[in-house]
Amino acid sequence: MNPLNKIIFLSAFLASGFLLILLSCALYNNYLPLWVILVFLLAPLPNIVGGSIDNGRDNFLTFNNDTSASNSLQEFCNWLTGFLIISGISMPLTFYHCRMIELGSMIMSIIGGVIVYGDIIVFIWFFSDDEDENDDFNF
């Protein structure tokens, strides 16, 4: 698939996710579900930061083979990402339980948030340049 087609396809899904969240706010005249956008936009950042720090370390030429620091950093980043995803889903549920938003607003904001997060993850997956270990030798 052409990279331009990937970007167009993913941007259409991202726009539909944002549209659902914004409609959940505008149709019910309550702008509390806008917090879902912030939470789901921040959710993949810990894994991105943890992965870039972990990939920047080179343990092959160093005498220190202690990988517990990188493992604990990666585990904390995974935990923080999971916490943000669960928070993004449970926030509209809590707002609905406290009768701060309507049922339709809750459903649209949860679906829109999952679409936004899923789109970011698919974008990262499509455009990650994972190199095979044998690329240098042209196998």
Disulfide bonds with the S-S distance in Angstrom:
none
